[in-house]
Amino acid sequence: MLITLEEAKQYLRVDSASEDTLIQSLLESAESICMDVARKEATEEMEEKPTMRAAVFYALAYLYEHREEADHKELIRTLRAILSPIRESRF
């Protein structure tokens, strides 16, 4: 994992443990989405990339705040912009 549960909770400003399961699930989804958008497979190579961490934090916050009505097209479009410097090109 690029981001720990504690880092995620701190970023989301969540103090209690009542939403740990939800946050962990959203964190895994956010990381997976970011890896797909960046067209990367190995998490290890992304651990050193601040851009990837920023994208995962953004995706996590978006999914957490919009869990009822998330616009995934908007999320993906924003993540493409954030991750464009490290996104693998495919032809």
Contacts in CASP RR format, 6 or more apart in sequence:
PFRMAT RR
TARGET T0000
AUTHOR 0000-0000-0000
METHOD contacts of the structure
MODEL  1
MLITLEEAKQYLRVDSASEDTLIQSLLESAESICMDVARKEATEEMEEKP
TMRAAVFYALAYLYEHREEADHKELIRTLRAILSPIRESRF
1 27 0 8 1.000
1 28 0 8 1.000
1 31 0 8 1.000
1 43 0 8 1.000
2 31 0 8 1.000
2 43 0 8 1.000
2 46 0 8 1.000
2 47 0 8 1.000
2 52 0 8 1.000
2 53 0 8 1.000
2 56 0 8 1.000
3 11 0 8 1.000
3 27 0 8 1.000
3 31 0 8 1.000
3 53 0 8 1.000
3 56 0 8 1.000
3 57 0 8 1.000
3 60 0 8 1.000
5 20 0 8 1.000
5 23 0 8 1.000
5 24 0 8 1.000
5 27 0 8 1.000
8 23 0 8 1.000
8 24 0 8 1.000
8 27 0 8 1.000
8 57 0 8 1.000
8 60 0 8 1.000
9 15 0 8 1.000
9 20 0 8 1.000
9 23 0 8 1.000
11 57 0 8 1.000
11 60 0 8 1.000
11 61 0 8 1.000
12 23 0 8 1.000
12 60 0 8 1.000
12 61 0 8 1.000
12 64 0 8 1.000
14 23 0 8 1.000
22 64 0 8 1.000
23 60 0 8 1.000
23 64 0 8 1.000
26 60 0 8 1.000
26 63 0 8 1.000
26 64 0 8 1.000
26 67 0 8 1.000
27 56 0 8 1.000
27 60 0 8 1.000
29 59 0 8 1.000
29 63 0 8 1.000
30 56 0 8 1.000
30 59 0 8 1.000
30 60 0 8 1.000
30 62 0 8 1.000
30 63 0 8 1.000
31 43 0 8 1.000
31 56 0 8 1.000
31 59 0 8 1.000
33 59 0 8 1.000
33 75 0 8 1.000
33 76 0 8 1.000
33 79 0 8 1.000
34 52 0 8 1.000
34 55 0 8 1.000
34 56 0 8 1.000
34 59 0 8 1.000
34 79 0 8 1.000
34 83 0 8 1.000
35 41 0 8 1.000
35 43 0 8 1.000
35 46 0 8 1.000
37 55 0 8 1.000
37 76 0 8 1.000
37 79 0 8 1.000
37 80 0 8 1.000
37 83 0 8 1.000
37 87 0 8 1.000
38 46 0 8 1.000
38 52 0 8 1.000
38 55 0 8 1.000
38 83 0 8 1.000
38 86 0 8 1.000
38 87 0 8 1.000
38 88 0 8 1.000
39 87 0 8 1.000
39 88 0 8 1.000
39 89 0 8 1.000
39 90 0 8 1.000
40 46 0 8 1.000
40 52 0 8 1.000
40 86 0 8 1.000
40 88 0 8 1.000
46 52 0 8 1.000
46 86 0 8 1.000
49 86 0 8 1.000
51 82 0 8 1.000
51 83 0 8 1.000
51 85 0 8 1.000
51 86 0 8 1.000
52 83 0 8 1.000
52 86 0 8 1.000
54 82 0 8 1.000
55 79 0 8 1.000
55 82 0 8 1.000
55 83 0 8 1.000
58 78 0 8 1.000
58 79 0 8 1.000
58 82 0 8 1.000
59 75 0 8 1.000
59 79 0 8 1.000
62 70 0 8 1.000
62 75 0 8 1.000
62 78 0 8 1.000
63 70 0 8 1.000
63 75 0 8 1.000
80 87 0 8 1.000
END
